[in-house]
Amino acid sequence: MRIDWNVDHVIAQCSKMYRGAVDPHATGFVNWPCKQDLYRVKFAVDEMLANTSTFAGEQEWLEELEKEKMWKTLNGKM
């Protein structure tokens, strides 16, 4: 398989959805569809991950990401 996507671009697109969902200058008519799009992405990714194999080193990698997330939360950088 050829990897022809850019994960940073995917995350940037999700960030746009997030900004739309939390925009204080927009109404719920704008915010809610943005949040719905985030849910659609989340549910799709959750389903895809549930149907993949577990790989060597995966658990350690996930634990490292969780530690980074915890440190950001503790330092108030979320």
Biopython code that builds the backbone (N, CA, C, O; Angstrom):
import numpy as np
from Bio.PDB.StructureBuilder import StructureBuilder

atoms = [
    (1, "MET", "N", (0.836, -1.179, 0.000)),
    (1, "MET", "CA", (0.000, 0.000, 0.000)),
    (1, "MET", "C", (0.878, 1.240, 0.000)),
    (1, "MET", "O", (1.873, 1.315, 0.722)),
    (2, "ARG", "N", (0.507, 2.184, -0.798)),
    (2, "ARG", "CA", (1.201, 3.466, -0.861)),
    (2, "ARG", "C", (0.490, 4.456, 0.061)),
    (2, "ARG", "O", (-0.717, 4.663, -0.065)),
    (3, "ILE", "N", (1.227, 5.066, 0.982)),
    (3, "ILE", "CA", (0.640, 6.059, 1.876)),
    (3, "ILE", "C", (0.622, 7.381, 1.127)),
    (3, "ILE", "O", (1.662, 8.006, 0.916)),
    (4, "ASP", "N", (-0.588, 7.804, 0.723)),
    (4, "ASP", "CA", (-0.707, 9.029, -0.075)),
    (4, "ASP", "C", (-1.604, 10.059, 0.607)),
    (4, "ASP", "O", (-2.239, 10.879, -0.057)),
    (5, "TRP", "N", (-1.650, 10.011, 1.931)),
    (5, "TRP", "CA", (-2.404, 11.006, 2.683)),
    (5, "TRP", "C", (-1.436, 11.733, 3.612)),
    (5, "TRP", "O", (-0.294, 11.313, 3.798)),
    (6, "ASN", "N", (-1.914, 12.821, 4.185)),
    (6, "ASN", "CA", (-1.107, 13.613, 5.088)),
    (6, "ASN", "C", (-1.868, 13.735, 6.403)),
    (6, "ASN", "O", (-2.888, 14.422, 6.477)),
    (7, "VAL", "N", (-1.372, 13.071, 7.431)),
    (7, "VAL", "CA", (-2.078, 13.052, 8.715)),
    (7, "VAL", "C", (-2.186, 14.455, 9.299)),
    (7, "VAL", "O", (-3.180, 14.766, 9.956)),
    (8, "ASP", "N", (-1.203, 15.298, 9.080)),
    (8, "ASP", "CA", (-1.288, 16.673, 9.582)),
    (8, "ASP", "C", (-2.438, 17.425, 8.918)),
    (8, "ASP", "O", (-3.087, 18.255, 9.553)),
    (9, "HIS", "N", (-2.689, 17.139, 7.649)),
    (9, "HIS", "CA", (-3.810, 17.770, 6.944)),
    (9, "HIS", "C", (-5.144, 17.271, 7.515)),
    (9, "HIS", "O", (-6.075, 18.055, 7.692)),
    (10, "VAL", "N", (-5.232, 15.983, 7.798)),
    (10, "VAL", "CA", (-6.454, 15.412, 8.381)),
    (10, "VAL", "C", (-6.726, 16.066, 9.735)),
    (10, "VAL", "O", (-7.859, 16.450, 10.027)),
    (11, "ILE", "N", (-5.685, 16.189, 10.561)),
    (11, "ILE", "CA", (-5.841, 16.821, 11.872)),
    (11, "ILE", "C", (-6.221, 18.290, 11.710)),
    (11, "ILE", "O", (-7.044, 18.805, 12.467)),
    (12, "ALA", "N", (-5.633, 18.962, 10.738)),
    (12, "ALA", "CA", (-5.973, 20.371, 10.488)),
    (12, "ALA", "C", (-7.436, 20.511, 10.096)),
    (12, "ALA", "O", (-8.102, 21.451, 10.528)),
    (13, "GLN", "N", (-7.939, 19.602, 9.294)),
    (13, "GLN", "CA", (-9.350, 19.628, 8.908)),
    (13, "GLN", "C", (-10.239, 19.433, 10.139)),
    (13, "GLN", "O", (-11.250, 20.118, 10.295)),
    (14, "CYS", "N", (-9.860, 18.503, 11.005)),
    (14, "CYS", "CA", (-10.633, 18.285, 12.234)),
    (14, "CYS", "C", (-10.555, 19.513, 13.136)),
    (14, "CYS", "O", (-11.529, 19.843, 13.814)),
    (15, "SER", "N", (-9.424, 20.186, 13.152)),
    (15, "SER", "CA", (-9.285, 21.409, 13.937)),
    (15, "SER", "C", (-10.231, 22.492, 13.434)),
    (15, "SER", "O", (-10.767, 23.262, 14.231)),
    (16, "LYS", "N", (-10.440, 22.557, 12.130)),
    (16, "LYS", "CA", (-11.402, 23.514, 11.571)),
    (16, "LYS", "C", (-12.811, 23.186, 12.064)),
    (16, "LYS", "O", (-13.576, 24.084, 12.415)),
    (17, "MET", "N", (-13.147, 21.903, 12.088)),
    (17, "MET", "CA", (-14.461, 21.497, 12.592)),
    (17, "MET", "C", (-14.605, 21.892, 14.055)),
    (17, "MET", "O", (-15.654, 22.383, 14.473)),
    (18, "TYR", "N", (-13.555, 21.677, 14.824)),
    (18, "TYR", "CA", (-13.571, 22.026, 16.245)),
    (18, "TYR", "C", (-13.770, 23.532, 16.427)),
    (18, "TYR", "O", (-14.599, 23.956, 17.232)),
    (19, "ARG", "N", (-13.021, 24.331, 15.689)),
    (19, "ARG", "CA", (-13.171, 25.784, 15.809)),
    (19, "ARG", "C", (-14.594, 26.217, 15.464)),
    (19, "ARG", "O", (-15.135, 27.131, 16.087)),
    (20, "GLY", "N", (-15.193, 25.569, 14.482)),
    (20, "GLY", "CA", (-16.586, 25.867, 14.148)),
    (20, "GLY", "C", (-17.542, 25.469, 15.255)),
    (20, "GLY", "O", (-18.550, 26.136, 15.486)),
    (21, "ALA", "N", (-17.221, 24.376, 15.942)),
    (21, "ALA", "CA", (-18.089, 23.878, 17.008)),
    (21, "ALA", "C", (-18.022, 24.740, 18.261)),
    (21, "ALA", "O", (-18.978, 24.778, 19.036)),
    (22, "VAL", "N", (-16.905, 25.432, 18.471)),
    (22, "VAL", "CA", (-16.739, 26.223, 19.704)),
    (22, "VAL", "C", (-16.748, 27.723, 19.452)),
    (22, "VAL", "O", (-16.525, 28.502, 20.379)),
    (23, "ASP", "N", (-16.998, 28.139, 18.230)),
    (23, "ASP", "CA", (-16.984, 29.565, 17.892)),
    (23, "ASP", "C", (-18.048, 30.312, 18.693)),
    (23, "ASP", "O", (-19.241, 30.073, 18.501)),
    (24, "PRO", "N", (-17.635, 31.218, 19.592)),
    (24, "PRO", "CA", (-18.609, 31.928, 20.411)),
    (24, "PRO", "C", (-19.414, 32.969, 19.627)),
    (24, "PRO", "O", (-20.438, 33.454, 20.109)),
    (25, "HIS", "N", (-18.959, 33.307, 18.438)),
    (25, "HIS", "CA", (-19.653, 34.301, 17.619)),
    (25, "HIS", "C", (-20.687, 33.667, 16.687)),
    (25, "HIS", "O", (-21.432, 34.365, 16.000)),
    (26, "ALA", "N", (-20.718, 32.337, 16.676)),
    (26, "ALA", "CA", (-21.674, 31.627, 15.823)),
    (26, "ALA", "C", (-22.842, 31.150, 16.678)),
    (26, "ALA", "O", (-22.756, 31.099, 17.905)),
    (27, "THR", "N", (-23.917, 30.809, 16.013)),
    (27, "THR", "CA", (-25.088, 30.280, 16.718)),
    (27, "THR", "C", (-25.027, 28.758, 16.710)),
    (27, "THR", "O", (-24.192, 28.158, 16.034)),
    (28, "GLY", "N", (-25.919, 28.154, 17.466)),
    (28, "GLY", "CA", (-26.016, 26.696, 17.483)),
    (28, "GLY", "C", (-26.303, 26.113, 16.116)),
    (28, "GLY", "O", (-25.979, 24.958, 15.844)),
    (29, "PHE", "N", (-26.919, 26.921, 15.249)),
    (29, "PHE", "CA", (-27.187, 26.443, 13.891)),
    (29, "PHE", "C", (-25.898, 26.214, 13.121)),
    (29, "PHE", "O", (-25.873, 25.426, 12.176)),
    (30, "VAL", "N", (-24.832, 26.891, 13.514)),
    (30, "VAL", "CA", (-23.517, 26.711, 12.888)),
    (30, "VAL", "C", (-22.669, 25.759, 13.720)),
    (30, "VAL", "O", (-22.023, 24.862, 13.179)),
    (31, "ASN", "N", (-22.672, 25.955, 15.050)),
    (31, "ASN", "CA", (-21.838, 25.132, 15.929)),
    (31, "ASN", "C", (-22.204, 23.657, 15.886)),
    (31, "ASN", "O", (-21.326, 22.797, 15.803)),
    (32, "TRP", "N", (-23.500, 23.362, 15.943)),
    (32, "TRP", "CA", (-23.945, 21.972, 16.038)),
    (32, "TRP", "C", (-23.549, 21.135, 14.822)),
    (32, "TRP", "O", (-23.070, 20.019, 15.021)),
    (33, "PRO", "N", (-23.715, 21.589, 13.584)),
    (33, "PRO", "CA", (-23.259, 20.770, 12.456)),
    (33, "PRO", "C", (-21.750, 20.507, 12.476)),
    (33, "PRO", "O", (-21.293, 19.448, 12.045)),
    (34, "CYS", "N", (-20.993, 21.464, 12.973)),
    (34, "CYS", "CA", (-19.544, 21.251, 13.081)),
    (34, "CYS", "C", (-19.248, 20.138, 14.086)),
    (34, "CYS", "O", (-18.402, 19.277, 13.845)),
    (35, "LYS", "N", (-19.955, 20.168, 15.212)),
    (35, "LYS", "CA", (-19.774, 19.117, 16.209)),
    (35, "LYS", "C", (-20.236, 17.769, 15.659)),
    (35, "LYS", "O", (-19.611, 16.743, 15.929)),
    (36, "GLN", "N", (-21.312, 17.764, 14.901)),
    (36, "GLN", "CA", (-21.782, 16.516, 14.286)),
    (36, "GLN", "C", (-20.709, 15.936, 13.367)),
    (36, "GLN", "O", (-20.497, 14.724, 13.344)),
    (37, "ASP", "N", (-20.037, 16.795, 12.614)),
    (37, "ASP", "CA", (-18.959, 16.317, 11.739)),
    (37, "ASP", "C", (-17.834, 15.690, 12.555)),
    (37, "ASP", "O", (-17.280, 14.662, 12.164)),
    (38, "LEU", "N", (-17.495, 16.302, 13.685)),
    (38, "LEU", "CA", (-16.472, 15.710, 14.558)),
    (38, "LEU", "C", (-16.906, 14.337, 15.040)),
    (38, "LEU", "O", (-16.106, 13.401, 15.052)),
    (39, "TYR", "N", (-18.170, 14.208, 15.439)),
    (39, "TYR", "CA", (-18.684, 12.895, 15.859)),
    (39, "TYR", "C", (-18.609, 11.882, 14.720)),
    (39, "TYR", "O", (-18.232, 10.730, 14.939)),
    (40, "ARG", "N", (-18.962, 12.299, 13.511)),
    (40, "ARG", "CA", (-18.917, 11.376, 12.367)),
    (40, "ARG", "C", (-17.504, 10.871, 12.144)),
    (40, "ARG", "O", (-17.301, 9.687, 11.875)),
    (41, "VAL", "N", (-16.525, 11.760, 12.256)),
    (41, "VAL", "CA", (-15.120, 11.353, 12.105)),
    (41, "VAL", "C", (-14.735, 10.407, 13.236)),
    (41, "VAL", "O", (-14.114, 9.370, 13.004)),
    (42, "LYS", "N", (-15.110, 10.773, 14.468)),
    (42, "LYS", "CA", (-14.776, 9.933, 15.624)),
    (42, "LYS", "C", (-15.344, 8.526, 15.480)),
    (42, "LYS", "O", (-14.630, 7.540, 15.664)),
    (43, "PHE", "N", (-16.631, 8.435, 15.152)),
    (43, "PHE", "CA", (-17.258, 7.121, 15.030)),
    (43, "PHE", "C", (-16.620, 6.302, 13.905)),
    (43, "PHE", "O", (-16.428, 5.095, 14.051)),
    (44, "ALA", "N", (-16.293, 6.947, 12.794)),
    (44, "ALA", "CA", (-15.655, 6.240, 11.687)),
    (44, "ALA", "C", (-14.279, 5.725, 12.094)),
    (44, "ALA", "O", (-13.936, 4.579, 11.804)),
    (45, "VAL", "N", (-13.491, 6.562, 12.762)),
    (45, "VAL", "CA", (-12.153, 6.149, 13.191)),
    (45, "VAL", "C", (-12.249, 5.053, 14.243)),
    (45, "VAL", "O", (-11.499, 4.078, 14.187)),
    (46, "ASP", "N", (-13.169, 5.198, 15.211)),
    (46, "ASP", "CA", (-13.346, 4.158, 16.232)),
    (46, "ASP", "C", (-13.667, 2.811, 15.589)),
    (46, "ASP", "O", (-13.121, 1.783, 15.990)),
    (47, "GLU", "N", (-14.547, 2.814, 14.598)),
    (47, "GLU", "CA", (-14.913, 1.564, 13.925)),
    (47, "GLU", "C", (-13.724, 0.974, 13.173)),
    (47, "GLU", "O", (-13.489, -0.233, 13.217)),
    (48, "MET", "N", (-12.984, 1.825, 12.490)),
    (48, "MET", "CA", (-11.811, 1.343, 11.748)),
    (48, "MET", "C", (-10.769, 0.761, 12.688)),
    (48, "MET", "O", (-10.212, -0.302, 12.413)),
    (49, "LEU", "N", (-10.496, 1.448, 13.801)),
    (49, "LEU", "CA", (-9.508, 0.945, 14.758)),
    (49, "LEU", "C", (-9.950, -0.378, 15.368)),
    (49, "LEU", "O", (-9.123, -1.258, 15.608)),
    (50, "ALA", "N", (-11.237, -0.522, 15.617)),
    (50, "ALA", "CA", (-11.750, -1.767, 16.200)),
    (50, "ALA", "C", (-11.550, -2.957, 15.268)),
    (50, "ALA", "O", (-11.528, -4.105, 15.712)),
    (51, "ASN", "N", (-11.406, -2.682, 13.988)),
    (51, "ASN", "CA", (-11.267, -3.755, 13.005)),
    (51, "ASN", "C", (-9.837, -3.953, 12.529)),
    (51, "ASN", "O", (-9.608, -4.619, 11.519)),
    (52, "THR", "N", (-8.868, -3.381, 13.248)),
    (52, "THR", "CA", (-7.470, -3.582, 12.873)),
    (52, "THR", "C", (-6.790, -4.509, 13.866)),
    (52, "THR", "O", (-7.283, -4.726, 14.973)),
    (53, "SER", "N", (-5.668, -5.046, 13.460)),
    (53, "SER", "CA", (-4.870, -5.915, 14.327)),
    (53, "SER", "C", (-4.125, -5.074, 15.359)),
    (53, "SER", "O", (-4.014, -3.856, 15.226)),
    (54, "THR", "N", (-3.622, -5.745, 16.384)),
    (54, "THR", "CA", (-2.746, -5.105, 17.361)),
    (54, "THR", "C", (-1.319, -5.410, 16.944)),
    (54, "THR", "O", (-0.993, -6.550, 16.615)),
    (55, "PHE", "N", (-0.467, -4.392, 16.958)),
    (55, "PHE", "CA", (0.894, -4.535, 16.458)),
    (55, "PHE", "C", (1.903, -4.453, 17.591)),
    (55, "PHE", "O", (1.627, -3.891, 18.650)),
    (56, "ALA", "N", (3.073, -5.023, 17.350)),
    (56, "ALA", "CA", (4.158, -4.971, 18.326)),
    (56, "ALA", "C", (4.501, -3.516, 18.605)),
    (56, "ALA", "O", (4.666, -2.721, 17.680)),
    (57, "GLY", "N", (4.606, -3.174, 19.878)),
    (57, "GLY", "CA", (4.957, -1.816, 20.274)),
    (57, "GLY", "C", (3.775, -0.864, 20.337)),
    (57, "GLY", "O", (3.920, 0.277, 20.775)),
    (58, "GLU", "N", (2.612, -1.320, 19.905)),
    (58, "GLU", "CA", (1.437, -0.449, 19.873)),
    (58, "GLU", "C", (1.027, 0.012, 21.266)),
    (58, "GLU", "O", (0.759, 1.196, 21.470)),
    (59, "GLN", "N", (0.976, -0.902, 22.218)),
    (59, "GLN", "CA", (0.539, -0.549, 23.566)),
    (59, "GLN", "C", (1.483, 0.473, 24.190)),
    (59, "GLN", "O", (1.033, 1.423, 24.830)),
    (60, "GLU", "N", (2.785, 0.285, 24.007)),
    (60, "GLU", "CA", (3.757, 1.221, 24.557)),
    (60, "GLU", "C", (3.613, 2.601, 23.922)),
    (60, "GLU", "O", (3.729, 3.617, 24.608)),
    (61, "TRP", "N", (3.362, 2.640, 22.626)),
    (61, "TRP", "CA", (3.175, 3.903, 21.906)),
    (61, "TRP", "C", (1.937, 4.627, 22.422)),
    (61, "TRP", "O", (1.961, 5.837, 22.646)),
    (62, "LEU", "N", (0.851, 3.871, 22.608)),
    (62, "LEU", "CA", (-0.377, 4.463, 23.131)),
    (62, "LEU", "C", (-0.185, 4.975, 24.555)),
    (62, "LEU", "O", (-0.690, 6.041, 24.907)),
    (63, "GLU", "N", (0.541, 4.220, 25.371)),
    (63, "GLU", "CA", (0.801, 4.665, 26.739)),
    (63, "GLU", "C", (1.610, 5.955, 26.747)),
    (63, "GLU", "O", (1.366, 6.829, 27.579)),
    (64, "GLU", "N", (2.562, 6.085, 25.842)),
    (64, "GLU", "CA", (3.362, 7.308, 25.734)),
    (64, "GLU", "C", (2.485, 8.497, 25.344)),
    (64, "GLU", "O", (2.637, 9.590, 25.891)),
    (65, "LEU", "N", (1.572, 8.284, 24.401)),
    (65, "LEU", "CA", (0.650, 9.359, 24.017)),
    (65, "LEU", "C", (-0.253, 9.760, 25.181)),
    (65, "LEU", "O", (-0.535, 10.942, 25.373)),
    (66, "GLU", "N", (-0.704, 8.779, 25.952)),
    (66, "GLU", "CA", (-1.542, 9.069, 27.120)),
    (66, "GLU", "C", (-0.770, 9.882, 28.160)),
    (66, "GLU", "O", (-1.324, 10.794, 28.774)),
    (67, "LYS", "N", (0.512, 9.551, 28.358)),
    (67, "LYS", "CA", (1.341, 10.311, 29.292)),
    (67, "LYS", "C", (1.475, 11.759, 28.825)),
    (67, "LYS", "O", (1.357, 12.686, 29.627)),
    (68, "GLU", "N", (1.723, 11.953, 27.526)),
    (68, "GLU", "CA", (1.833, 13.306, 26.975)),
    (68, "GLU", "C", (0.528, 14.069, 27.173)),
    (68, "GLU", "O", (0.541, 15.245, 27.537)),
    (69, "LYS", "N", (-0.586, 13.405, 26.937)),
    (69, "LYS", "CA", (-1.900, 14.035, 27.116)),
    (69, "LYS", "C", (-2.104, 14.434, 28.574)),
    (69, "LYS", "O", (-2.609, 15.520, 28.860)),
    (70, "MET", "N", (-1.712, 13.553, 29.498)),
    (70, "MET", "CA", (-1.864, 13.834, 30.916)),
    (70, "MET", "C", (-1.004, 15.032, 31.313)),
    (70, "MET", "O", (-1.467, 15.902, 32.051)),
    (71, "TRP", "N", (0.229, 15.092, 30.841)),
    (71, "TRP", "CA", (1.102, 16.222, 31.175)),
    (71, "TRP", "C", (0.535, 17.530, 30.633)),
    (71, "TRP", "O", (0.598, 18.557, 31.308)),
    (72, "LYS", "N", (-0.017, 17.504, 29.424)),
    (72, "LYS", "CA", (-0.636, 18.716, 28.872)),
    (72, "LYS", "C", (-1.801, 19.151, 29.745)),
    (72, "LYS", "O", (-1.978, 20.340, 30.009)),
    (73, "THR", "N", (-2.595, 18.184, 30.193)),
    (73, "THR", "CA", (-3.749, 18.498, 31.048)),
    (73, "THR", "C", (-3.270, 19.080, 32.376)),
    (73, "THR", "O", (-3.802, 20.090, 32.838)),
    (74, "LEU", "N", (-2.287, 18.460, 32.981)),
    (74, "LEU", "CA", (-1.772, 18.928, 34.274)),
    (74, "LEU", "C", (-1.142, 20.310, 34.162)),
    (74, "LEU", "O", (-1.202, 21.101, 35.102)),
    (75, "ASN", "N", (-0.541, 20.597, 33.020)),
    (75, "ASN", "CA", (0.092, 21.896, 32.807)),
    (75, "ASN", "C", (-0.871, 22.931, 32.237)),
    (75, "ASN", "O", (-0.482, 24.071, 31.982)),
    (76, "GLY", "N", (-2.121, 22.537, 32.038)),
    (76, "GLY", "CA", (-3.133, 23.472, 31.545)),
    (76, "GLY", "C", (-2.938, 23.870, 30.098)),
    (76, "GLY", "O", (-3.270, 24.993, 29.719)),
    (77, "LYS", "N", (-2.406, 22.975, 29.283)),
    (77, "LYS", "CA", (-2.130, 23.297, 27.880)),
    (77, "LYS", "C", (-3.063, 22.596, 26.918)),
    (77, "LYS", "O", (-2.677, 22.338, 25.778)),
    (78, "MET", "N", (-4.261, 22.284, 27.330)),
    (78, "MET", "CA", (-5.219, 21.608, 26.443)),
    (78, "MET", "C", (-5.871, 22.573, 25.518)),
    (78, "MET", "O", (-6.704, 22.179, 24.703)),
]
sb = StructureBuilder()
sb.init_structure("model")
sb.init_model(0)
sb.init_chain("A")
sb.init_seg("    ")
for serial, (resi, resn, name, xyz) in enumerate(atoms, 1):
    if name == "N":
        sb.init_residue(resn, " ", resi, " ")
    sb.init_atom(name, np.array(xyz, "f"), 0.0, 1.0, " ", f" {name:<3s}", serial, name[0])
structure = sb.get_structure()
